Amino acid sequence: MSPTALGEPRPPARVSIVTINRNDAAGLKRTLRALRALRVLHPIEQVIVDGASTDGSLQVIAEEAPPGPGTVVVSEPDDGIYQAMNKGWRLAHGGHVAFVNSGDEVIPETFGAYLDFAAAGEADVYYARTIVRDPQGGATRVHERHSHQLDRDTIPHLTTLTRRALLERNGGFDEQYRICADRDLFIRLRRAGSS
C-alpha cells in the first residue's frame, strides 16, 4: 500500500491543476473524475473556479472533489474564461500551474508521468501534444507545437505547465482579449525569454 492509502501525509504538491467551469455539469464530471484518479497517483493541488453555475455543477463538485487538504473551490460570477483562469492561478500554491478545464480529460497514468518529468526539470513552461476529439469520442486531430513555432501560435493550455511565478511576473492572461489571451500569454512569455 502507498503512504497515501495508509493515511500518512502526502508530500506537498508541486503542481496545481486549475479547472474552470460555468454551467457544464456533464463536462465537469468527466474532468473531475479523471483528476480524482490522477490525485491517487500524484500529489497535486486542485483549484476549481466555478462561474456561479446554476445547472448542478456545484453538486458535481461536492461529489467529485469534496473539500479537504489540497482542494480549493470558489463559485462566484466572473467576466469570462480568462478572468476565471487568472483567479485560478492566483489561488494556486504549486510551483507550476496546469489548466484542465471543464470538459477536458487527462489520462491519469500518462499525465502523472508527464508531471513527474516536469517536476524533475527546471524549465518555466512545459507542454505536450493534445488529442482533440469530436463530441462522439473519435480522435479528430493531434494539437502539437514545436518551440520554433511559439512566436506565432499558441500551445494547448490543457497540456501546458507554467511556472506560477512566471504568470505572476507577467500578469497572467490579458483579460481584454475574449478568445485569444492564452495565445497572447505564451507569445509574451516566449519573447520575455522564458525557457
Buried (B, 14 or more C-beta within 10 A) or exposed (E): EEEBEEEEEBEEBBBBBBBBBBBBBEBBBBBBBBBBBBBEBBBBBBBBBBBEBEBEBBEBBEEBBEEEEBBBBBBEEBEBBBBBBBBBBBBBBBBBBBBBBBBBBBEBEEBBEBBEEBBEEEEBBBBBEBBEEEEEEEEEEEBBBEEEEBEEEBBBBBBBBBBBEBBEEBEBBBBEBEEEBBBBBBBEBBEEEBE
